[in-house]
Amino acid sequence: MDLFHQTTGDDAAPLAFRMRPRRLADYVGQQALVGPDKPLRRMAETGVVRSMILWGPPGTGKTTLAEILAAESGAHLEHLSAVMAGVKEIRAAVDRARAAQGQGQSTLLFLDEIHRLNKSQQDALLPHVESGLLTLIGATTENPSFEVNSALLSRARVHVLKALSETELVTVMRQALDDTERGLGHRRIAVDDGILGLLARAAAGDARRALGLLETACDFAEPAKGGGEILRREALEDVLGHQASAFDKQGDHFYDLLSAIHKSVRSSRPDAALLYIARFLQGGGDPLDVVRRLAAIASEDVGNADPRALPLVMAAWDAYLRLGDYEGQRAIAHAAIHLAVAPKSNAIDRAWKEAKAFVAAQPSLEVPTYLRNAPTKLMASLGHGQGYRYAHNEPEGYPAGSAHDCWPDELPHQRFYRPTTYGQEKRYGQLMAWREELDAQADGGTKP
């Protein structure tokens, strides 16, 4: 029983609903799960279905797989949506499952958007899944390891569904064009593969969306001379003109794209960085999320190998806010290309992490007396500031010698910042080495 499905005549239903496969033979995609000898194929063939979580983007066939598994195993199917279902609805489904069990029939509970269930709702499911009264098939677009209780997750295997390829989406649309019973076959619409390819790319791996675009596009089909209809490429402008490749800004794809931007820049691949930035913005991402990530990259991955990197990102940030979105995006691209091409160093990142770890292990660390402030006579009488050497009054502008290394006397000296030999940081290393020589000379010829 589907508590939330509104029955409607097939002719009035959307094409994607009408074309939903009813058996695995008609199912397109996910061959790692439904191909020969693969786990879901074996479940369908044996009729023994185990609890599972289907994790994947929209339109990849999660609901369809649940319905096919229920049909081919002869199980009673309960379909709940976590958006609308609460503990009351779950208990009602459990009661119906007990009634089905009394008649010798097992029950599959398909729980759409399972990540939206709160802890108490998930806990209400647990004993019935554990006892075997319910075989759970949860569907989610979010990472179940973050969104599903560990107790429930341990009783269900996670199967990952992938976005359909362009070829697979074209196959799905061809099925709809050829099917005279549920699809558009009775209209005999001629569509070349190039047009279907454009629709597939706009659908971005989502079969439901591909069929929706096809159905809308076919509203613009023209009568053909020999009978039937023809869909011309020119008709797609109205269909695809406002189609955005949107993603959930709190979902995995959002963070995957930011990760891809970061790793492309770090890997010195400007073209890949621009590709993922463009995809992020096209999907509705905030350009400021990109520039914030670039600011982090400037210190974490470029650092002093190119000291201009961070100021350039800050300038791009300011330019975006001053110029507006259209021109401002170019400034962000400017900064991204600079960071990608620049020499790389993570010496700052390593130094900062080591410094924090060192301080965490030294809870009693105290500032040397000569570095302390002396705003009062009492503090001055305690020796605060005495012995401090003003660098600008020193030869070479550097107070040489280990006695003025600004390091706490009671702690062993530790080197945090170790410059690389890349870009400007090579010069930093040379300067530090020269100052170490000055220290050695001031200490009588022995390096500290």
Phi, psi and chi 1 to 4 in degrees:
 res  aa     phi    psi   chi1   chi2   chi3   chi4
   1 MET       -  135.3  179.4  179.0  177.3      -
   2 ASP  -108.3  105.6 -175.3  -18.5      -      -
   3 LEU   -67.8  -24.0  -64.9 -178.7      -      -
   4 PHE  -114.9    1.8  -58.4  103.1      -      -
   5 HIS   -85.8  123.7  167.8   54.4      -      -
   6 GLN   -89.2  119.1  -60.2  -64.9  -39.7      -
   7 THR   -68.1  142.3   57.9      -      -      -
   8 THR  -153.0  154.6 -178.6      -      -      -
   9 GLY   -63.0  143.4      -      -      -      -
  10 ASP   -58.4  -36.3  -81.5   -8.5      -      -
  11 ASP   -65.0  -30.3  -70.3  -18.6      -      -
  12 ALA   -87.3  -17.5      -      -      -      -
  13 ALA   -72.8  152.4      -      -      -      -
  14 PRO   -59.7  152.9  -21.6   32.2      -      -
  15 LEU   -56.9  -40.0 -179.3   62.1      -      -
  16 ALA   -61.9  -35.7      -      -      -      -
  17 PHE   -70.3  -45.0  178.4   87.2      -      -
  18 ARG   -64.3  -34.9  -56.5 -160.9  -50.6  -93.5
  19 MET   -90.6    7.6  -71.2  -57.8  -59.0      -
  20 ARG   -60.3  123.5 -178.7  170.1  -75.0  169.4
  21 PRO   -59.2  143.8  -23.7   34.6      -      -
  22 ARG  -105.7   -8.5  -62.7  169.8 -177.7  173.5
  23 ARG  -147.8  158.6   53.2 -161.7 -176.4  110.6
  24 LEU   -62.9  -27.2  -80.1 -177.4      -      -
  25 ALA   -61.6  -26.5      -      -      -      -
  26 ASP   -97.6   -2.5  -60.7  -34.3      -      -
  27 TYR   -79.6  133.2 -169.8   87.8      -      -
  28 VAL  -111.2  132.3  177.4      -      -      -
  29 GLY    94.2  177.7      -      -      -      -
  30 GLN    56.3   42.0  -44.3  -52.3  -26.8      -
  31 GLN   -65.4  -21.2  -71.1  -56.4  -63.8      -
  32 ALA   -67.9  -18.2      -      -      -      -
  33 LEU  -108.5  -35.3  -62.2  177.3      -      -
  34 VAL  -115.7    2.9  -57.5      -      -      -
  35 GLY   -70.6  176.3      -      -      -      -
  36 PRO   -54.4  130.8  -25.3   34.6      -      -
  37 ASP    64.1   15.3  -65.8  -36.2      -      -
  38 LYS   -89.9  161.8  -62.6  -57.3 -179.8 -178.8
  39 PRO   -57.4  -47.7   13.5  -27.3      -      -
  40 LEU   -73.6  -30.7  -59.4 -168.2      -      -
  41 ARG   -62.3  -43.9  169.4   76.0   63.8  174.7
  42 ARG   -65.8  -37.2  -68.0 -179.3   65.9   83.8
  43 MET   -62.1  -44.1  -73.4 -175.0 -168.5      -
  44 ALA   -64.3  -38.6      -      -      -      -
  45 GLU   -73.2  -36.2  -69.1  172.3  -13.1      -
  46 THR   -88.8  -19.1   61.9      -      -      -
  47 GLY    77.9    7.9      -      -      -      -
  48 VAL  -107.0  106.5  179.7      -      -      -
  49 VAL  -105.8  132.2 -179.1      -      -      -
  50 ARG  -103.0  156.0  -53.7  -63.9 -176.4 -171.8
  51 SER   -60.9  141.8  -69.5      -      -      -
  52 MET  -154.5  160.6   68.5 -174.7   78.7      -
  53 ILE  -116.9  124.7  -54.9  -68.4      -      -
  54 LEU   -98.1  112.9  -58.9  176.5      -      -
  55 TRP  -113.7  120.2  171.9   28.5      -      -
  56 GLY  -177.8  170.4      -      -      -      -
  57 PRO   -65.3  167.0  -10.8   22.5      -      -
  58 PRO   -60.9  149.4  -20.3   31.4      -      -
  59 GLY    74.0   21.8      -      -      -      -
  60 THR  -103.7    1.9   51.1      -      -      -
  61 GLY   101.1   23.5      -      -      -      -
  62 LYS   -66.4  -50.2  -61.8 -176.3  -70.9  -67.1
  63 THR   -63.1  -41.8  -57.3      -      -      -
  64 THR   -60.8  -42.7  -61.8      -      -      -
  65 LEU   -61.5  -41.1  -81.9  175.2      -      -
  66 ALA   -62.9  -43.0      -      -      -      -
  67 GLU   -66.8  -39.1  -67.3  177.9  -10.9      -
  68 ILE   -66.7  -43.2  -69.5  174.2      -      -
  69 LEU   -63.7  -38.9  -71.2  172.8      -      -
  70 ALA   -65.0  -45.0      -      -      -      -
  71 ALA   -64.9  -43.5      -      -      -      -
  72 GLU   -79.4  -16.6  -59.4 -152.3    6.8      -
  73 SER   -98.1   -5.0   65.3      -      -      -
  74 GLY    71.7   20.4      -      -      -      -
  75 ALA   -86.7  156.1      -      -      -      -
  76 HIS   -77.5  131.0  167.1   65.4      -      -
  77 LEU  -105.4  123.8  178.1   64.8      -      -
  78 GLU  -105.8  129.8  -72.1  -77.0  -20.4      -
  79 HIS  -120.8  111.9 -174.1  161.0      -      -
  80 LEU  -120.2  146.8  -64.6 -179.1      -      -
  81 SER  -107.0  125.8  168.7      -      -      -
  82 ALA   -64.5  -19.7      -      -      -      -
  83 VAL   -65.7  -34.9  175.4      -      -      -
  84 MET  -111.0  -21.5  -58.2  174.3   67.1      -
  85 ALA   -83.8  141.7      -      -      -      -
  86 GLY  -124.0 -168.4      -      -      -      -
  87 VAL   -59.3  -37.2  173.1      -      -      -
  88 LYS   -59.2  -47.6  177.5 -178.3  176.6 -178.3
  89 GLU   -66.2  -36.0  -72.5   74.5   19.0      -
  90 ILE   -65.4  -42.4  -68.6  172.4      -      -
  91 ARG   -64.0  -37.7  -73.1  174.6  178.1  165.8
  92 ALA   -64.1  -40.8      -      -      -      -
  93 ALA   -63.7  -37.7      -      -      -      -
  94 VAL   -63.9  -41.8  168.7      -      -      -
  95 ASP   -61.4  -41.9  -70.1  -20.3      -      -
  96 ARG   -68.0  -32.6  -69.7 -170.3  -68.0  -87.3
  97 ALA   -66.0  -38.6      -      -      -      -
  98 ARG   -64.6  -40.6  -72.8 -161.3  179.4  100.0
  99 ALA   -63.4  -41.6      -      -      -      -
 100 ALA   -65.5  -38.1      -      -      -      -
 101 GLN   -63.4  -36.2 -171.7 -179.6   54.2      -
 102 GLY   -64.3  -21.2      -      -      -      -
 103 GLN  -101.0   12.4  -62.2  175.6    3.2      -
 104 GLY    80.0   19.4      -      -      -      -
 105 GLN  -116.1  134.4 -170.5  177.5   29.6      -
 106 SER   -80.9  165.5   60.7      -      -      -
 107 THR  -127.2  129.4  -63.4      -      -      -
 108 LEU  -101.3  126.7  -65.4 -174.4      -      -
 109 LEU  -102.3  109.6  172.4   61.6      -      -
 110 PHE   -91.2  117.1  177.6   67.4      -      -
 111 LEU  -113.7  101.1 -167.5   50.0      -      -
 112 ASP   -75.8  142.2 -160.2   11.5      -      -
 113 GLU    54.7   50.2  -61.5 -168.1   82.2      -
 114 ILE   -59.5  -24.5 -170.1  172.4      -      -
 115 HIS   -64.9  -15.2   60.0  -84.0      -      -
 116 ARG   -86.9   -6.7  -64.7 -174.9 -177.6  -86.6
 117 LEU   -72.2  138.2  -75.2 -172.4      -      -
 118 ASN   -82.8  177.6   60.0   35.6      -      -
 119 LYS   -61.8  -42.2 -174.7  178.4 -175.2  -60.2
 120 SER   -66.2  -35.6   63.7      -      -      -
 121 GLN   -68.9  -40.8  -68.7  166.5  -24.8      -
 122 GLN   -65.9  -38.3  -67.2 -172.7   35.8      -
 123 ASP   -64.1  -32.8  -72.1  -16.2      -      -
 124 ALA   -65.9  -27.1      -      -      -      -
 125 LEU   -79.3  -33.6  -83.3  175.3      -      -
 126 LEU   -51.5  -52.9 -174.1   59.3      -      -
 127 PRO   -63.2  -30.1   20.3  -31.8      -      -
 128 HIS   -79.1  -30.2  -52.3  -63.3      -      -
 129 VAL   -71.8  -41.1  173.3      -      -      -
 130 GLU   -65.1  -38.3 -167.1  168.5   39.6      -
 131 SER   -77.0  -16.5   69.9      -      -      -
 132 GLY    91.4    0.9      -      -      -      -
 133 LEU   -61.4  -39.4  175.7   64.1      -      -
 134 LEU  -117.8  134.7  -64.6  173.9      -      -
 135 THR   -99.6  116.4  -62.2      -      -      -
 136 LEU   -88.5  130.2  173.5   66.7      -      -
 137 ILE  -121.9  101.9  -58.6 -178.9      -      -
 138 GLY   -94.6  143.7      -      -      -      -
 139 ALA  -120.2  136.0      -      -      -      -
 140 THR  -152.7  148.5  179.5      -      -      -
 141 THR   -97.7   -4.8   56.9      -      -      -
 142 GLU  -106.8  157.6  -55.5  -63.2  -31.6      -
 143 ASN   -62.1  113.1 -169.7  -31.2      -      -
 144 PRO   -65.4  -23.5   20.2  -30.2      -      -
 145 SER   -65.3  -20.8   59.2      -      -      -
 146 PHE   -98.7  -25.5  -60.4  135.4      -      -
 147 GLU  -109.0  -15.6  -53.9  -67.5  -16.7      -
 148 VAL  -113.8  136.5  179.4      -      -      -
 149 ASN   -52.0  140.1  -73.3   -1.8      -      -
 150 SER   -61.5  -34.1   57.4      -      -      -
 151 ALA   -65.2  -42.6      -      -      -      -
 152 LEU   -71.4  -39.8 -168.6   58.1      -      -
 153 LEU   -63.9  -33.6 -165.1   60.0      -      -
 154 SER   -69.1  -16.9   68.5      -      -      -
 155 ARG  -100.6    6.0  -69.6  158.7  176.1   81.6
 156 ALA  -137.9  134.5      -      -      -      -
 157 ARG   -82.9  137.6 -177.7  173.3  177.7 -179.9
 158 VAL   -90.7  125.7  176.4      -      -      -
 159 HIS  -113.9  126.8  -64.8  -67.5      -      -
 160 VAL   -94.6  123.7  179.9      -      -      -
 161 LEU  -100.9  142.1  -77.8   72.7      -      -
 162 LYS  -108.3  154.8  -63.0 -178.5  178.8  180.0
 163 ALA   -58.6  141.7      -      -      -      -
 164 LEU   -70.4  145.5  -86.9   66.7      -      -
 165 SER   -74.0  166.7   68.8      -      -      -
 166 GLU   -59.5  -41.1 -177.9  178.1  -34.1      -
 167 THR   -62.4  -42.7  -59.8      -      -      -
 168 GLU   -64.9  -39.5  -70.0  168.5  -21.6      -
 169 LEU   -66.0  -38.6  -70.0  175.7      -      -
 170 VAL   -61.8  -41.1  169.2      -      -      -
 171 THR   -60.5  -43.7  -60.9      -      -      -
 172 VAL   -59.6  -44.0  167.9      -      -      -
 173 MET   -69.6  -36.1  -71.7 -174.8  -78.7      -
 174 ARG   -62.7  -40.1  -80.7  -74.2  174.0 -149.0
 175 GLN   -57.9  -43.5  -73.1  179.5  -14.4      -
 176 ALA   -66.3  -38.0      -      -      -      -
 177 LEU   -70.2  -28.6  -71.9  166.5      -      -
 178 ASP   -92.8  -20.4  -65.2  -21.1      -      -
 179 ASP   -76.9  114.6 -168.4  -46.7      -      -
 180 THR   -84.6  -16.7   56.6      -      -      -
 181 GLU   -86.4  -48.8  179.6 -174.3   -8.3      -
 182 ARG  -114.8  -17.6  -64.0 -179.3  -67.0  147.9
 183 GLY  -102.7 -141.2      -      -      -      -
 184 LEU  -108.5   13.2  -57.0  170.5      -      -
 185 GLY   -59.6  -32.3      -      -      -      -
 186 HIS   -66.3  -16.8   61.9  -75.9      -      -
 187 ARG   -89.1  -13.4  -67.8  175.6   56.7 -179.2
 188 ARG    49.5   60.6  -66.5 -174.0  -64.8  132.2
 189 ILE   -89.4  123.8  -55.3  171.8      -      -
 190 ALA   -88.3  121.3      -      -      -      -
 191 VAL  -137.3  125.9 -172.7      -      -      -
 192 ASP   -82.5  161.9   66.6   44.6      -      -
 193 ASP   -63.0  -28.0  -75.3  -19.1      -      -
 194 GLY   -62.2  -41.6      -      -      -      -
 195 ILE   -67.3  -43.5  -68.8  176.5      -      -
 196 LEU   -63.6  -33.7  -67.0 -177.4      -      -
 197 GLY   -63.5  -40.6      -      -      -      -
 198 LEU   -63.1  -42.6  -70.5  172.9      -      -
 199 LEU   -64.9  -38.5  -67.0  172.1      -      -
 200 ALA   -64.4  -42.6      -      -      -      -
 201 ARG   -64.9  -38.3  -75.0 -168.6  -73.2  -81.8
 202 ALA   -67.6  -28.0      -      -      -      -
 203 ALA   -76.7  -18.3      -      -      -      -
 204 ALA    52.5   49.5      -      -      -      -
 205 GLY    85.6    0.7      -      -      -      -
 206 ASP  -103.7  109.6 -175.4  -28.5      -      -
 207 ALA   -65.5  -38.5      -      -      -      -
 208 ARG   -61.0  -41.4 -172.9 -173.7  -56.5  112.2
 209 ARG   -69.9  -38.3 -169.6  171.3 -178.0 -147.3
 210 ALA   -60.6  -43.4      -      -      -      -
 211 LEU   -69.5  -33.6  -70.6  171.1      -      -
 212 GLY   -65.4  -41.2      -      -      -      -
 213 LEU   -66.0  -40.5  -70.4  172.1      -      -
 214 LEU   -62.9  -43.8  175.8   64.6      -      -
 215 GLU   -62.8  -42.1 -173.4  171.6   30.0      -
 216 THR   -66.3  -43.1  -58.5      -      -      -
 217 ALA   -61.6  -37.7      -      -      -      -
 218 CYS   -69.4  -14.3  -73.5      -      -      -
 219 ASP   -65.8  -19.6  -69.8  -19.5      -      -
 220 PHE  -102.0    7.9  -63.9   89.3      -      -
 221 ALA   -66.6  146.6      -      -      -      -
 222 GLU  -108.5  153.0  -56.7  171.3    1.8      -
 223 PRO   -61.2  138.7  -21.3   32.0      -      -
 224 ALA   -95.7  154.4      -      -      -      -
 225 LYS   -62.3  -41.2  -70.1 -179.0  179.8  179.8
 226 GLY   -89.0   14.8      -      -      -      -
 227 GLY   101.4  161.2      -      -      -      -
 228 GLY    75.9 -157.1      -      -      -      -
 229 GLU  -136.8  167.4  -58.1  172.9   65.0      -
 230 ILE  -138.0  135.8 -175.9  168.7      -      -
 231 LEU  -104.2  117.9  179.1   62.8      -      -
 232 ARG   -97.0  155.1  -58.1 -173.8 -172.4  -79.4
 233 ARG   -59.3  -34.3 -173.6  179.6  -65.2 -100.7
 234 GLU   -61.0  -26.2  -66.5   76.8   14.1      -
 235 ALA   -71.5  -16.5      -      -      -      -
 236 LEU   -75.4  -18.6  -63.3 -169.8      -      -
 237 GLU   -59.4  -43.1 -176.1  174.7  -14.8      -
 238 ASP   -71.4  -28.4  -69.2  -29.3      -      -
 239 VAL   -79.1  -42.8  178.1      -      -      -
 240 LEU   -98.1   -7.1  -58.1 -179.9      -      -
 241 GLY   -58.3  -33.5      -      -      -      -
 242 HIS  -117.0   19.7  -57.8  -70.5      -      -
 243 GLN   -85.1  114.6  -67.7  -67.7  -28.2      -
 244 ALA  -100.9  142.1      -      -      -      -
 245 SER   -85.8   70.7  -57.8      -      -      -
 246 ALA   -77.1  153.3      -      -      -      -
 247 PHE  -137.6  163.3   52.9   80.7      -      -
 248 ASP   -73.4  120.1 -179.8   -4.7      -      -
 249 LYS   -69.7  -10.7  -65.5 -175.6  179.2   66.3
 250 GLN  -107.7    5.3  -61.9  -55.5  -43.9      -
 251 GLY   -92.7  177.9      -      -      -      -
 252 ASP   -63.9  -36.2  -70.2  -39.7      -      -
 253 HIS   -62.1  -35.6 -165.2   35.6      -      -
 254 PHE   -57.5  -51.2  172.1   85.1      -      -
 255 TYR   -73.8  -30.9  -64.6  104.4      -      -
 256 ASP   -62.5  -40.7  -74.2  -15.1      -      -
 257 LEU   -68.0  -42.8  -77.8  167.8      -      -
 258 LEU   -61.9  -39.0  -73.9  177.7      -      -
 259 SER   -64.0  -41.3  175.2      -      -      -
 260 ALA   -65.3  -38.5      -      -      -      -
 261 ILE   -60.4  -49.9  -67.9  167.0      -      -
 262 HIS   -61.2  -47.5 -166.7  145.3      -      -
 263 LYS   -71.0  -29.8  -70.2  169.7 -178.0  172.6
 264 SER   -68.7  -41.4  -62.9      -      -      -
 265 VAL   -65.5  -46.0  172.5      -      -      -
 266 ARG   -59.7  -34.7  178.2 -173.5  -70.0  151.7
 267 SER   -84.2    6.4  -59.5      -      -      -
 268 SER    60.9   44.3  -59.0      -      -      -
 269 ARG  -118.5   84.8  -52.4  -68.5 -178.1  178.1
 270 PRO   -62.8  -36.3   19.9  -31.2      -      -
 271 ASP   -65.0  -43.7  -64.5  -30.5      -      -
 272 ALA   -64.5  -39.4      -      -      -      -
 273 ALA   -60.2  -44.5      -      -      -      -
 274 LEU   -65.1  -37.3  -68.5  176.7      -      -
 275 LEU   -58.8  -49.1  172.3   73.9      -      -
 276 TYR   -74.6  -31.1  -64.8  119.6      -      -
 277 ILE   -65.1  -44.6  -68.6  172.2      -      -
 278 ALA   -61.9  -42.1      -      -      -      -
 279 ARG   -64.7  -40.5  175.0   65.7 -177.7   89.6
 280 PHE   -61.3  -46.9 -176.6   87.5      -      -
 281 LEU   -71.1  -37.9  -60.7 -176.0      -      -
 282 GLN   -62.8  -32.9 -177.1 -169.7   56.5      -
 283 GLY   -80.2    4.8      -      -      -      -
 284 GLY    96.6    8.6      -      -      -      -
 285 GLY   -68.8  151.7      -      -      -      -
 286 ASP   -78.3  122.7 -173.3  -14.5      -      -
 287 PRO   -55.8  -28.3  -26.3   35.7      -      -
 288 LEU   -68.9  -26.0  -67.7 -179.1      -      -
 289 ASP   -65.0  -35.2  -74.9  -30.4      -      -
 290 VAL   -68.6  -47.2  175.4      -      -      -
 291 VAL   -69.1  -29.9   80.8      -      -      -
 292 ARG   -64.5  -42.1  -71.4 -173.7 -168.8   99.8
 293 ARG   -65.0  -38.7 -179.1   59.0   66.2  101.6
 294 LEU   -63.6  -36.3  -65.2  179.3      -      -
 295 ALA   -63.7  -39.8      -      -      -      -
 296 ALA   -64.9  -41.6      -      -      -      -
 297 ILE   -62.0  -37.6  -67.3  170.2      -      -
 298 ALA   -57.3  -37.4      -      -      -      -
 299 SER   -91.7  -38.0  -68.4      -      -      -
 300 GLU   -73.5  -38.4  180.0 -178.9  -12.8      -
 301 ASP  -118.7  -18.3  -63.4  -66.0      -      -
 302 VAL  -107.6  -52.9  176.2      -      -      -
 303 GLY    58.2 -140.1      -      -      -      -
 304 ASN   -81.4    0.4  -74.4  -35.1      -      -
 305 ALA   -63.9  -28.3      -      -      -      -
 306 ASP  -146.5   89.9 -175.0  -10.9      -      -
 307 PRO   -62.8  -12.1  -18.9   31.1      -      -
 308 ARG   -76.5  -13.7  -59.6  168.5  -61.8  170.4
 309 ALA   -60.9  -51.6      -      -      -      -
 310 LEU   -64.9  -46.0 -175.2   57.4      -      -
 311 PRO   -59.1  -35.1  -24.1   33.0      -      -
 312 LEU   -65.8  -41.1 -178.6   65.4      -      -
 313 VAL   -64.6  -42.2  174.8      -      -      -
 314 MET   -62.4  -36.7  -67.0  -62.0  101.7      -
 315 ALA   -66.8  -38.8      -      -      -      -
 316 ALA   -65.3  -39.3      -      -      -      -
 317 TRP   -59.8  -49.1 -163.8  -29.6      -      -
 318 ASP   -63.4  -41.0 -172.8   48.1      -      -
 319 ALA   -62.1  -41.2      -      -      -      -
 320 TYR   -60.7  -44.6  179.1   84.1      -      -
 321 LEU   -68.1  -30.8  -64.2  175.1      -      -
 322 ARG   -85.2  -36.0  -69.4  173.5 -179.1  -91.7
 323 LEU   -90.1  -22.6  -64.6  175.5      -      -
 324 GLY    95.1  177.9      -      -      -      -
 325 ASP   -66.4  -49.7 -174.9   64.0      -      -
 326 TYR   -61.2  -56.1 -177.3   76.7      -      -
 327 GLU   -73.5  -32.4  -65.4  -67.7  -17.5      -
 328 GLY   -64.7  -31.7      -      -      -      -
 329 GLN   -61.8  -33.5  -72.6 -174.9   15.4      -
 330 ARG   -65.4  -37.2 -171.1  176.3  -68.0  110.4
 331 ALA   -64.5  -37.3      -      -      -      -
 332 ILE   -66.2  -41.9  -66.7  174.0      -      -
 333 ALA   -62.2  -39.1      -      -      -      -
 334 HIS   -55.6  -50.0  176.3  170.6      -      -
 335 ALA   -65.2  -40.1      -      -      -      -
 336 ALA   -64.0  -42.0      -      -      -      -
 337 ILE   -64.5  -42.4  -68.7  171.0      -      -
 338 HIS   -59.8  -46.4 -177.7   98.2      -      -
 339 LEU   -64.3  -39.2  -66.5 -179.7      -      -
 340 ALA   -67.6  -38.6      -      -      -      -
 341 VAL   -80.9  -26.0  174.6      -      -      -
 342 ALA   -62.0  152.7      -      -      -      -
 343 PRO   -61.8  152.4   21.3  -31.6      -      -
 344 LYS  -112.6  144.8  -56.3  -64.4 -172.9  -64.8
 345 SER  -154.3  131.7  168.5      -      -      -
 346 ASN  -106.3   21.4   69.1  -18.1      -      -
 347 ALA   -61.8  -37.3      -      -      -      -
 348 ILE   -64.6  -46.0  -70.2  174.2      -      -
 349 ASP   -60.8  -45.1 -176.1   54.3      -      -
 350 ARG   -65.0  -42.4  -73.8 -172.6  -71.9  106.5
 351 ALA   -62.7  -42.4      -      -      -      -
 352 TRP   -67.7  -41.1  179.3 -126.5      -      -
 353 LYS   -64.2  -41.3  -72.3  176.1  179.4  175.8
 354 GLU   -66.4  -39.8  -71.5  179.9   24.0      -
 355 ALA   -63.6  -43.2      -      -      -      -
 356 LYS   -64.6  -40.9  -71.9 -167.2  -65.7 -177.8
 357 ALA   -66.2  -39.3      -      -      -      -
 358 PHE   -64.1  -45.9 -175.1   84.4      -      -
 359 VAL   -65.0  -38.1  168.3      -      -      -
 360 ALA   -61.3  -28.5      -      -      -      -
 361 ALA   -88.6   -1.7      -      -      -      -
 362 GLN  -125.3   69.7  -51.0  -68.4  -21.4      -
 363 PRO   -65.8  -19.0   23.0  -32.7      -      -
 364 SER  -100.8   16.6   59.3      -      -      -
 365 LEU   -56.7  132.2 -176.6  153.9      -      -
 366 GLU  -126.3  148.7  -68.4 -171.6   -0.8      -
 367 VAL   -76.0  132.2  175.1      -      -      -
 368 PRO   -54.5  145.8  -25.1   34.5      -      -
 369 THR   -58.0  -40.3  -55.9      -      -      -
 370 TYR   -69.9  -13.3   68.4   92.1      -      -
 371 LEU   -96.1   -6.1  -66.0  179.8      -      -
 372 ARG   -78.8  154.0  -63.0 -177.9 -172.7 -176.2
 373 ASN   -77.9  148.8 -165.3   22.2      -      -
 374 ALA  -131.0   69.1      -      -      -      -
 375 PRO   -77.6  -12.6   29.5  -35.2      -      -
 376 THR  -125.1  162.4   67.7      -      -      -
 377 LYS   -63.3  -36.0  -69.9 -177.4  178.6  179.8
 378 LEU   -61.7  -45.4  174.4   60.9      -      -
 379 MET   -64.6  -39.3  -68.3  177.7  176.3      -
 380 ALA   -63.9  -38.4      -      -      -      -
 381 SER   -67.5  -23.7   69.3      -      -      -
 382 LEU   -83.9    1.5  -65.7  174.2      -      -
 383 GLY    93.0    7.0      -      -      -      -
 384 HIS   -62.2  129.4  -71.0 -158.5      -      -
 385 GLY    84.5  -11.4      -      -      -      -
 386 GLN   -73.2  130.3  -67.5  179.2   14.9      -
 387 GLY    94.1   -5.0      -      -      -      -
 388 TYR   -71.4  134.1  171.1   67.3      -      -
 389 ARG  -108.9  121.7  -66.8  157.3   58.3 -171.8
 390 TYR   -73.8  115.4 -173.1   56.4      -      -
 391 ALA   -56.2  -35.0      -      -      -      -
 392 HIS   -72.7  -12.5  -61.5  -68.4      -      -
 393 ASN   -97.1   -0.1  -68.7  -22.3      -      -
 394 GLU   -95.1  154.4  -64.2  -72.6  -35.3      -
 395 PRO   -59.4  138.4  -22.7   32.3      -      -
 396 GLU    63.8    9.2  -50.0  -69.8   -6.9      -
 397 GLY    66.7   26.8      -      -      -      -
 398 TYR  -142.2  119.0  177.6   67.3      -      -
 399 PRO   -76.7   91.1   25.0  -29.8      -      -
 400 ALA   -74.3  155.4      -      -      -      -
 401 GLY   112.5  143.1      -      -      -      -
 402 SER   -68.3  -18.5   58.4      -      -      -
 403 ALA   -68.0  -17.3      -      -      -      -
 404 HIS  -124.6   42.9 -157.7  -80.0      -      -
 405 ASP   -87.2    2.5   62.8    4.0      -      -
 406 CYS    64.3   13.3  -60.8      -      -      -
 407 TRP   -97.7  140.4 -166.5  -96.6      -      -
 408 PRO   -56.8  133.1  -24.4   34.2      -      -
 409 ASP   -60.3  -34.5  -67.2  -26.6      -      -
 410 GLU   -82.7   -4.4   69.2  -82.2    8.4      -
 411 LEU  -109.4  139.2  -65.5 -178.3      -      -
 412 PRO   -66.2  138.4   24.7  -33.6      -      -
 413 HIS   -68.6  138.4 -164.9  -77.2      -      -
 414 GLN  -131.0  136.9 -179.1  152.5  -31.9      -
 415 ARG   -89.1  119.6  171.9   68.6   59.0   81.9
 416 PHE   -97.6  -50.3  -61.3  134.1      -      -
 417 TYR   -91.5  115.9 -179.7   53.1      -      -
 418 ARG  -123.2   98.7  -66.6  178.5  -72.2  -84.5
 419 PRO   -61.9  146.7  -18.3   30.4      -      -
 420 THR   -84.1 -176.3   68.2      -      -      -
 421 THR  -103.1   18.5   58.6      -      -      -
 422 TYR   -99.0  135.3  -54.8  124.8      -      -
 423 GLY    56.3 -143.1      -      -      -      -
 424 GLN   -64.5  -22.5 -177.3   64.0   23.1      -
 425 GLU   -66.3  -23.5 -157.4  159.3   45.3      -
 426 LYS   -60.3  -41.0  179.9  177.4 -178.6  179.4
 427 ARG   -65.2  -38.3  172.9   63.3  175.9  155.8
 428 TYR   -59.8  -42.8  -77.6   35.3      -      -
 429 GLY   -62.3  -39.3      -      -      -      -
 430 GLN   -65.2  -41.2  -67.2  168.7  -16.5      -
 431 LEU   -63.3  -42.6  -74.8  169.5      -      -
 432 MET   -65.6  -38.8  -68.4  174.6   66.6      -
 433 ALA   -65.4  -39.6      -      -      -      -
 434 TRP   -63.4  -41.3  170.8   67.0      -      -
 435 ARG   -68.9  -32.4  -73.0  168.7 -178.8  151.9
 436 GLU   -64.3  -35.6  -73.3 -178.6    2.2      -
 437 GLU   -64.6  -41.3  -71.3  -67.4  -23.4      -
 438 LEU   -61.7  -40.8  -66.2  179.5      -      -
 439 ASP   -60.9  -43.4  -74.0  -23.5      -      -
 440 ALA   -63.2  -40.7      -      -      -      -
 441 GLN   -65.0  -41.4  -67.3  172.1   15.4      -
 442 ALA   -67.3  -28.8      -      -      -      -
 443 ASP   -90.3    8.6  -70.0  -20.4      -      -
 444 GLY    93.2   25.3      -      -      -      -
 445 GLY    93.8    4.1      -      -      -      -
 446 THR  -113.7  124.1  -56.7      -      -      -
 447 LYS   -67.7  143.2  -78.0 -169.6  176.4 -176.2
 448 PRO   -69.4      -   23.4  -31.7      -      -
